[in-house]
Amino acid sequence: MKSSWVVAGLALVIAGGGFLAARPRPGVHQPVRFNHAAHVVAGVDCDGCHATVKEQSFASLPKLEDCMQCHDQPLTKDPEEKKLKAYEAAHAEPPWQRIYRMPAHVYFSHRRHVVLAKVECAVCHGAMDKAKEPPVRPAVEQTMTWCIACHQKRHASIDCIACHR
């Protein structure tokens, strides 16, 4: 009798966890309405803002000093440039919000994928080069099934230890 209660309770926990995982996450809102497309047209590559993408596992979020290399003088009357100047005057970094998050048990290296495997940013992040507004949620749903399919297509390791620590 007790075992049936345990099984029923476990089923509820699993179902509840599945429900929570399947719920859409609330949208992320960035402190500056960054126009990726305009920066690509101006010749800025992904690593111009995400500076550590080729050297580290984490593709860093843009630093204000990187923005100010081009936006040191007001170029337009764009209110977004005024926001950058306000952060500069306050000696504060814009509080950029991460869009993509891997579970704690997953090890992902941008360097390994971008430099060694030569995976284009758009494969994992979608057509950011055409985005005129900052994304509010991931453009690509990066599930384990999705990752494994990509690894198989590229003949990369699908051993558990390659990605799970």
N, C-alpha and C positions, 0 to 999 in steps of 0.2 A: 504494500500500500504506500509506504513512504517513497519507494523508488518511483512510483508513477507521479507523485507530487514533484519529486526532484526533476524528472524528465520534463514534466509540464512547465516547471519554473525555468529550466534551462532553455526550453523552446521559446518561452516568452522573452527571455533575455536576448537570445539570438535574433528573434524577429524584431525586437525593439532596436537592437544595434544596427540591423539592416535598414530599418526605417530611418534612423538618425543619419546613417551614412548616405542614404539615397536622397535625403532632403537637399534642395538647392541651398547653397551657401549664400549668405547675404552678399550683395555687391560691394566691391572695394572702391573707395573714392580717393583719388590722388589729390595732393595739395596744389598741384599745378596741372592744368589741362594740357598735358604733353602731346604734341602732334608728331607722331613718329614719321608720318609720310613727308611732312615738310622738312624734317631733319635729314631724311634719306635723300630727298631732292637736293638739299644743300651739301651732300657728300659726306654726311656723318655715318660711319659704320656702327653696327651694334656695339662693338667694343670701344667706341668713342665715349659711350655713356656707361656701359657695363664693363668697366675697365679690366676686371680680373677674369673675364670669361675664358681667356686662353691660358692663364697661368694657374688657376685654382679650381677647386670643385664648385665654388659658389660664384655666380656671375653677379658681382657687386651692383648695388643700386647706385644711381648717379649721385655724385658729390656736387655740392654747390659750386666748388671751384671749377669743375668741368663745364658746368653751364656758363659760368662767368667768363670762360675763355672766349666765347663768342658774344655773350650778352653783357659785356662789361659796360657798353654804352647803350642807351635805349635805341633799339633799331627801328621800332615801330611804336604805335600807341597801344599795342596789345596789352590788355590787363594782366595777362599771364607773365609777361616780362616784368611788369611792375611787382608782381608777387615775388619773382626772383630777387629783384632789388631790395624788397622788404626783408627777405630772409638774409640777404647779404648785410644789410644795415643792422639787423639783430644778431649777427654772427651766429646764425642758426642754420642747420641743415633742413631742407624740406623733409617732412616726415613721410617719405614714400612708403607705400603699403605693398607688401609682397602679394603677388597674385598666385604664384605656384608654390605649393608646399608638398614635399615628399613625406611619407610617414617616417617616424623616427628610426624604424628598422631598415629603411632603404638607404643605401649609399648611392648617390648620383654625383658624378664628376662632370662638370661642364668641360673642363680641359680635355678629359678623355674623349668626350663625344665630339667637341668642336675641332680640336687640333689633331688628335690621333685618328678618329674615325671620319673626320671631315663631314659631319652632319650639319646641314644648314640650319640656322636658327628657326626658320619657318616650319621645319618638320615638327618640332615640339611646341612652338609658340604661335603658329598660324601666321597669317599675312600681316605681321606688325608693320611692315614697310608701307602698307597702304592705310593704316589706321590713323584717322584724323583726331580721334579722341582716345584717351587712355582706356584700356580694357577694365571692365568692372569685375570680370571673372575670367578664368582660363578659356582661351580660344580652343584649346585642344584638351580633351579629357584624357589625362595620362594614367591609364589603368595598367595593372600588371599584364593583362591580356594584350593591350596595345603595345607595351614595351617588348614583350616576348615576340610578338609578330614582327616588330621592327628588327629585333636581334636576329630572328630567323631569316628575314629577307636579306640582311647584310652579312649573314654568316658569322655573327658575333656570338659569344658565349651565352648560353642559357642556363649555365650552372647556377644554382641558387646562391652560392657564395660570391659570385661575381657582383651581385647587387645587394644582397642581404647580409647585414652584419649583426 
